[in-house]
Amino acid sequence: MNNKEKFKSALHNHPLRIFLVFFVFILIGSNIFPQNLPLGYISYFSDKCNHKSFFTSWDTDKPDQWRIISLKNGSVLSGIAEDSLISSYIPETRGILSEMIFGDFILEFEFKVLQKSSSDSAGFYFLGPVRSSLNYYTVAFTTDTIMFFFVDDSMTNRIASKAISIHKYDWNKVRIKRDILLRQLHITVNNKVSDKIIFTDRNLVMGYIGFGTHQMTSYLKNINVWAPTAIIDTTFLW
């Protein structure tokens, strides 16, 4: 029996067929989830930010500053910079994914900024966990540094920072893993695992997830959130 005949004969083996189907499923799944998810995590949010329907899940303090705009390779969400030179690490324009509060989660998204920074606080911001419009954590992605802040009633407390190379005029892929037991945020930018940043704070508890921009027009796309569970809450007010 030659090799071709042996292969055909093997395919008639029922357990082997089940294994092959399972193996192909794993390969396909690896393209959907490029990095492994912990056991029990499911998809709670997925949006390419290329359609106005995105705004049904978006709660922002300044609706006029967020738009779906067309680029060469498709449409994305854009945070429009205001005409402001306020030296602050509180983003001028903020928004959250409404109605969902997370403890542990994994968040992936892509962002791009379009202009030179006017100050060291200018950049794209991740918000979370957000407890209220006056009480939240934020991560600032500036041109050469990632900074982690706690915002309490318009006062910012810098917890930690780290120098990192950000693509200034191209897309940056970000993965954020939240560990509520260890009170940590694990941040990986552009798949550089060796440069993974871990921010820790003992008060890092449950909250909303969001984004912001400060003194800089930014683009956002491909938001995905996985978590073991989420709490539905519609009481958030700016």
C-alpha positions in Angstrom: 0.0 0.0 0.0 1.5 3.3 -1.0 1.4 6.5 1.0 -1.6 7.9 -0.8 -3.7 4.8 -0.2 -2.6 4.8 3.5 -3.8 8.4 3.9 -7.2 7.6 2.3 -7.5 4.5 4.6 -6.7 6.6 7.6 -9.5 9.1 6.8 -12.0 6.3 7.3 -10.9 6.0 10.9 -13.7 7.8 12.8 -11.7 9.0 15.8 -9.0 10.3 13.5 -11.6 12.3 11.6 -12.9 13.9 14.8 -9.3 14.8 15.7 -8.7 16.4 12.3 -11.9 18.5 12.5 -11.0 19.6 16.1 -7.4 20.5 14.9 -8.8 22.6 12.0 -11.2 24.3 14.4 -8.3 25.2 16.7 -6.3 26.7 13.8 -9.3 28.8 12.7 -9.9 29.9 16.3 -6.3 31.0 16.6 -6.9 33.5 13.8 -9.9 34.9 15.6 -8.2 35.0 19.0 -4.5 35.7 18.2 -3.6 35.2 21.9 -4.9 32.6 24.2 -7.9 33.5 26.4 -8.2 32.3 30.0 -10.7 29.6 30.7 -14.2 30.9 31.0 -13.7 34.2 29.2 -16.3 35.1 26.5 -16.7 38.0 24.1 -18.7 40.8 25.6 -18.0 43.5 23.0 -16.7 43.6 19.5 -16.9 46.5 17.1 -14.7 47.8 14.2 -15.9 51.4 14.8 -16.8 51.7 11.1 -20.5 52.3 11.4 -22.7 54.9 13.2 -24.4 52.0 15.1 -21.3 52.1 17.3 -22.8 55.2 19.1 -25.5 53.0 20.6 -22.8 51.5 22.8 -20.9 54.8 23.4 -21.5 57.2 26.2 -19.4 60.4 25.9 -19.2 63.7 27.7 -18.8 65.6 24.4 -20.7 63.9 21.5 -19.7 66.5 19.0 -16.0 65.5 19.4 -16.5 61.9 18.3 -17.3 61.0 14.7 -17.2 58.0 12.3 -15.0 59.1 9.4 -13.8 57.5 6.2 -10.1 56.7 5.6 -8.3 55.1 2.7 -8.7 51.6 4.1 -12.2 52.0 5.7 -14.1 53.9 8.3 -13.0 54.5 12.0 -14.0 56.3 15.1 -12.2 59.7 15.5 -11.8 61.7 18.6 -11.5 65.3 17.5 -9.1 67.5 19.4 -10.4 70.7 20.9 -8.7 74.1 20.6 -7.2 74.0 24.0 -3.7 74.2 25.5 -4.7 73.2 29.0 -1.7 71.5 30.7 -3.5 68.5 32.2 -3.4 64.8 32.2 -7.2 64.6 32.2 -8.3 63.9 28.6 -10.4 66.7 27.0 -12.8 64.3 25.4 -13.9 61.1 27.1 -16.2 58.2 26.4 -17.1 54.8 27.8 -18.6 51.5 26.5 -21.9 52.0 28.2 -23.9 49.7 30.5 -21.1 47.2 31.2 -19.0 47.1 34.4 -16.0 44.7 34.4 -13.7 43.2 37.0 -11.3 41.0 35.1 -11.2 41.6 31.4 -9.0 41.4 28.3 -9.3 44.4 25.9 -7.7 44.8 22.5 -8.0 47.8 20.2 -6.0 49.8 17.7 -5.3 53.6 17.8 -3.5 56.2 15.8 -2.7 59.8 16.4 -2.3 62.3 13.7 -0.3 65.3 14.8 2.7 66.4 16.7 2.2 66.7 20.4 1.6 70.2 21.7 2.6 69.2 25.3 3.8 66.1 27.2 0.2 65.3 28.1 -1.1 65.3 24.5 -2.0 61.8 23.3 -4.5 59.0 23.2 -6.0 57.7 26.5 -7.4 54.4 27.8 -9.9 54.9 30.6 -10.5 52.2 33.1 -11.7 51.1 35.5 -14.1 54.1 35.5 -16.2 54.4 38.6 -17.7 57.8 37.7 -17.0 60.8 35.6 -14.9 62.2 38.5 -13.3 59.0 39.7 -11.4 56.8 37.3 -8.0 55.4 36.2 -6.5 56.4 32.9 -3.5 55.4 30.8 -2.0 58.1 28.6 -0.2 56.9 25.4 1.9 59.9 24.5 4.6 60.1 21.8 7.3 58.4 23.9 5.8 57.4 27.2 2.9 55.5 28.8 1.7 57.0 32.0 -0.8 55.6 34.5 -3.0 58.0 36.5 -5.8 58.0 39.1 -8.2 60.9 38.5 -10.2 62.0 41.6 -12.5 65.0 41.3 -10.3 66.6 38.6 -7.1 66.0 40.4 -4.5 63.6 38.8 -2.2 61.3 40.7 0.6 59.8 38.6 1.1 56.2 39.8 3.7 55.0 37.3 5.2 55.7 33.9 7.4 54.0 31.4 9.2 55.1 28.2 8.0 53.2 25.1 8.1 53.7 21.4 4.7 54.5 19.9 4.0 54.7 16.1 3.3 58.4 15.7 1.5 58.3 12.4 0.5 54.7 12.1 -1.7 52.2 13.9 -0.7 50.9 17.3 -2.2 47.6 18.5 -2.9 47.4 22.2 -3.8 44.5 24.5 -4.8 45.2 28.1 -5.3 42.4 30.6 -6.9 43.3 33.9 -6.2 41.2 37.0 -8.6 42.2 39.8 -7.0 39.9 42.4 -3.6 41.4 41.9 -5.0 44.9 41.3 -3.0 45.1 38.0 -3.2 46.2 34.4 -1.0 44.3 32.0 -0.4 46.4 28.8 1.3 45.1 25.6 1.7 47.5 22.6 2.3 46.3 19.1 2.8 42.7 20.3 6.1 43.5 22.0 5.8 41.1 24.8 9.3 42.0 26.0 8.1 45.5 26.6 4.9 44.5 28.5 4.0 47.1 31.1 2.4 46.2 34.4 0.6 49.0 36.4 -0.5 48.2 40.0 -2.7 50.0 42.5 -4.5 48.5 45.5 -7.7 50.5 44.7 -7.9 49.1 41.1 -11.4 47.6 41.4 -14.4 47.2 39.0 -15.6 49.8 36.6 -16.4 50.8 33.0 -14.0 50.7 30.1 -13.4 53.8 27.9 -11.2 56.0 25.8 -10.2 59.6 25.5 -8.0 62.1 23.6 -6.1 65.2 24.6 -4.9 68.0 22.3 -4.5 65.5 19.5 -6.9 64.1 16.9 -7.0 60.3 17.2 -8.4 57.3 15.4 -9.8 54.2 17.1 -10.9 50.8 15.6 -11.2 47.1 16.2 -12.3 47.1 19.9 -12.7 43.7 21.5 -13.5 42.9 25.1 -13.4 39.4 26.6 -14.3 38.7 30.3 -15.5 35.9 32.6 -18.5 38.1 33.5 -19.9 41.6 33.4 -22.4 43.6 35.4 -25.1 45.5 33.5 -25.4 49.1 34.9 -27.2 52.0 33.2 -26.7 54.6 35.9 -23.5 56.3 34.6 -23.8 60.1 34.2 -21.2 62.5 32.9 
